[in-house]
Amino acid sequence: MIKENLENIRATLPKSVTLVAVSKTKPVSDLQEAYDAGQRIFGENHALEMRDKYEVLPKDIRWHFIGHLQTNKIKYIIPFVTLIHSIDSANLLEAVNKEAAKHNRVVDCLLQFHIAQEETKFGLDIEEAKQLLDSEAFKSMKNVCICGVMGMATFTDDKAEIRKEFKHLKAIFDTLKTEYFANQTRFNEISMGMSDDYLIAVEEGTTLVRVGSKIFGARNYNV
Ligand SMILES: *Cc1c(COP(=O)(O)O)cnc(C)c1O
C-alpha cells in the first residue's frame, strides 16, 4: 500500500520537486516500509517523536522538521536534522543558531510564512521577515542557512483560494530572492503543498511537497 502510494505520487511529480513523506504519528514500521520503497526524506512535527524515530531507523534518512518548534525542544533534533521548514520567529532562528553552534553544524532552515486565512497557523509576514533579515543579530548568525520559504494554505475545498495563497508564497520567495539572496544559490526552496493540494503547489512552482495521509493513510490522533 505505502509503496504503491509512493509510486503513484512520484509519477505525478516533476524532477524539480522533492517529496517529503510526512510520517508524524505513524509507527516506525510504516516508515521502514516507505524506506524500503526508496523514500529517504521524512517529515515530522514533534521533536521527541522525530528523535526517537531517528534513533532506530537507517542513518541515511534525511529528517525534515515541519511543525511549530518550541525552543526548549531544539536540542533534541539539532544533531541530525537536515532541514527545519518552520522558522516562524527571529527568536526561534536565534535559538537554532545557538544550539547548532554547540554541535559545530550549519543547519538549513526555511522561513515559514502565514499565507492562510486561519488565524491559528504559525508564520511570519513579509515585514517581519525583512526585519529579521535586516537585523544585526541575523547577520552575525554563522550556524544557520536560510534556504527558502514554507507555507500552509487554508484548509478549504476552494481551489482558487489555495492557488492564490501559493502564488502569494511564490511572490514572497521571489521578493526575498531579489532583495536579500540574489547571490546565494542555496536560497532555492519553496515548501508548499500537502496531500490535498500538492498538485496545485507543483503548478505554482513549489520545490518541496509535504505529503502525509496520501502515503500513509489517515492519521488517528486518539491512539
Ligand atoms: C501534517 C502536515 C502535512 C501533511 O499533511 P497531509 O494532509 O497528511 O498530507 C504537511 N505539512 C505540515 C506542516 C503538516 O503538519
The ligand as an SDF file (V2000), in Angstrom:
LIG
                    3D

 15 15  0  0  0  0  0  0  0  0999 V2000
    0.6490   17.0670    8.7160 C   0  0  0  0  0  0  0  0  0  0  0  0
    1.3440   18.0430    7.8470 C   0  0  0  0  0  0  0  0  0  0  0  0
    1.4830   17.8270    6.4660 C   0  0  0  0  0  0  0  0  0  0  0  0
    0.9060   16.6140    5.7430 C   0  0  0  0  0  0  0  0  0  0  0  0
   -0.4740   16.6570    5.7340 O   0  0  0  0  0  0  0  0  0  0  0  0
   -1.3190   15.6190    4.8200 P   0  0  0  0  0  0  0  0  0  0  0  0
   -2.5790   16.3470    4.5680 O   0  0  0  0  0  0  0  0  0  0  0  0
   -1.5000   14.3940    5.6330 O   0  0  0  0  0  0  0  0  0  0  0  0
   -0.5390   15.3820    3.5920 O   0  0  0  0  0  0  0  0  0  0  0  0
    2.1790   18.7630    5.7240 C   0  0  0  0  0  0  0  0  0  0  0  0
    2.7170   19.8610    6.3020 N   0  0  0  0  0  0  0  0  0  0  0  0
    2.6050   20.0990    7.6090 C   0  0  0  0  0  0  0  0  0  0  0  0
    3.2160   21.3360    8.1520 C   0  0  0  0  0  0  0  0  0  0  0  0
    1.9130   19.2170    8.4210 C   0  0  0  0  0  0  0  0  0  0  0  0
    1.8110   19.4860    9.7270 O   0  0  0  0  0  0  0  0  0  0  0  0
  1  2  1  0
  2  3  1  0
  2 14  2  0
  3  4  1  0
  3 10  2  0
  4  5  1  0
  5  6  1  0
  6  7  2  0
  6  8  1  0
  6  9  1  0
 10 11  1  0
 11 12  2  0
 12 13  1  0
 12 14  1  0
 14 15  1  0
M  END
$$$$
